[in-house]
């Protein structure tokens, strides 16, 4: 095991948020869950069990992207594909995510959020390209520590080629999402979008006008315009194209 991979595993161990017992997956429509995640490029997924670091439900497309056999691939294989220069960022992103979910938000809603960030990873052809990482915790143990997680990796190298040194925590229940949290920041600077703003961002990404979004959300077009301007201000984007691209990078849409 490389020093970089070991450092990442220490983050999970020292955070003491790894399940101490096996957890059972709830009854769920797994394919529907995966298909509900909007993909903007080639992707693969797998379930990681943090109790014993085993993988299940590995999608066949992992072979097309990394060249890994879905029947025999290990979590260390996937971690080992991360660009060496991005491993420190990934470790810090995981530590920051644990801190936000459990220490700042209290840990009660761990199943209601997905974490998101990007890193470079080695492709089947040997080149490094940018992958967007989305993780949805599916189970926790009796103490609320994460057990099994659905991880989805999407190739977004056509959108950007380097990570932006941030991670996001996105609500799965249309509640508050926490966007663009600076990994190196010593304070709690991040962009916070409300449930309504996230709905409007998704409407914009679908090419809907203010009027069309207003009809869908049962609000006035003027209110949508106000929200849109606020969204641009929060995100630092000047137009919808820039906003959509940035939202894709963050896994918001």
N, C-alpha and C positions, 0 to 999 in steps of 0.2 A: 504494500500500500504506500503510495507517495505521501510525502510530508503534507502537500496541499490538501489531499483528500482526507488525511487524518485530522488536519486542522478543522475541516468542515464538520467532521463527525463529532469532534470535541465540542463544537458550538451546540449541537443538539443534545449531547450528554450533559454539558455543564448548565445548559438552560433548564435542565430537569423537567422538560416538557414532552419527553418521549414516553410512550406508553410502557408500563412495567408488566403488562400482561397482554395476551392475545385479545383482539377485539373482533367482533363479528360484524360483517357488512350488513347494513339494513337491506330490506327488500327494496330494490330500485331498478328502474329501467336504465341499465347502464348505457346502452346505445343512444337512448334519447338524451341522457345527460351529456354525453360527448358531443352529439350533434347540436346541442343547444349552445355550445361554445362557438362563437363566430370565428372562422378561420380565414386568414388573409394570405395563406401560403401553404405549402406542403407541411404536414404535421404528423406526429405520432404521440401516443399516450401509453401510460402504464400506471398500475397501482403499486405504490411502495408501502410496505408494512414496516413502520419504524420500530416495532417491537423486535423484529429479527432481521431487518433490512432485506427481506425477500421481495421479489417482484411477481406480480400476477397480471393477467389481462393485458399483456404487452401487445400492442398493435403490430401487424405485419409490416406496416410502413416504416418501422424503425430500420429495417434492412435497406430500404431505398435511400434513407437519409444518412445513416451511419455505417451500413454494412454489417450490422449486428444481427445474429440469428435470434428471432423473438423467443425461441424455445429455450435458449441457453444464456442469453444476455444477463448480466448481473448489474446491480446498482453501481458497483465500482467501475464497471465498463463505461456506464453513462457519465459518471463523475469524471472519469479519466479522459473523456473526450473534450472537456472544457478547456479552453485556451489557458495555458499557464498564467498569462498576464491578467486573466479575468478571475482567477480562483480567489484572490483576496477580496475582490468586490463581492463575489457570490457568498463568501463566508460572512462578510459584514452585512449583506442584505438579509441573510437568514437570521443573524443575531438581532438585527433591527426589527425584523418581522415578529420574532418571538417577544421582544420587548414591548412592541406596540400592542399586540394581541392580548398578551397576558398581564403586563404591568400597567399599561395606560388605559386599555379598554376593559380590563378586569377578567378576561378569559371566558366569559359566559357565552359569547357569541362566536366561538372559534369555528363552528360548523356553518356559520352564515356569511363567511367571507372567503374570498380567494386572494392569494398573494400573487404578485406579478412583477417580474423584472426581466432583463435580457442579458445574454452573455454570448460570446463567440464559442463555437463548438466545431470539432473536426468532422468534416463530411466524409462520405464514402470514398470520394476521390482524393482525400488528403488535404483539401483546402479548408480553411476556417471561415465559417459564415455565422451571421448573427441569428440566434434563436430567441424567441420570446417564451419565457417560462411562466406557466400558470399552474398554481397548486390549489386544489380544493380538498380540505380535510373532510373525510367521509365518516370517520369514527374517532371516538376518544375513549380513554379508559375511565374507571370509576373516579379518578381524581382530575378528570378534564384534560389529561395529557393526550397529545395527538397520536393516533394509532395508524390508521390507513389513510393515504392521501392519493387522490387522482392527480397526476402530473401530466400536463400537456405541453409539448414543445413544438413551436411553429417557426418555420424558416421565414424571417422577415428581412433577409439581406437585400431585397429589392426596395425596402423602405429606408433602412439605415444599415451601416456596417460596424458601428461601435455602440456599446451601451451608453446611457446618459447619466450613469452614476446615481440613479434613483430607483426606488421601488414603490409600488402602490398596493394598497389594500382595498379591494373592491367588494362592495356589498352584493350578496346574492339575493337579498330580500328587499331591494329597492330602498335601502336606508342610506345613511351617509357613507360616502366613499372617501378614502384618503389617497390623494394623488401626488405623484412627484415628490416623495419624501427623500431629501438629500441624505445619502449614506454618510457623507463626511461632516454633515452639519452637527454642531454641538448643541443646537437648540431644536425646538420642535417646529421647524419651518416646513410646511407642506401646503399643497393646494387642496382645499376641501370643497367638494361638489355636493350639493344637496340632491335628494332623490329626484326632484323635479328637473334639476339641471342635467342630471344623467339621462333622463328620459328625452330631453330636448337634444342633447348631444347625439343620442342614437337616432333621433329623427333626422337631424342634419346629415348624419352619415348615410342615411338612406335616400338622400337627395330631396327631402320634403321641404316645401316652402313654409314660411311662418304660419300661413293660413292653414295648410294641411296639418301641421303639428298642433295648431290650436284646436282644430276639429277633433283630432284624435284624443287630445288630453282634456277636452271640454273646458278650455280657457280662451281668453281673447288673443287675437294676433298681436295686439300691443303688448300683452304680458309676455308672450313668446319673444318678441323683439327685445324687451327689457332683459329677460333671462339670457338671451343670446349675447347681448352686449356685456353682461356681467361675466359670462363664460369666457368671452374673448379676453376680458381684463384679467381674470384669474389665471388663465392658461398662458397669457402672453402671446396669443396667436392673433394674426391680423385678418385672417379670412377663413372660410369654411374648409378649404383644401388643407391648409396648415393644421387646423383643428382636428380634422379627421385623421390625418397622418399621425399626429401626436397621440391621439386617442387610441389608434391601433397599436402604437408602440407600447402604450401603457396597459393594453388589454382591456380598456374600458368598453370597447365595442368589438 
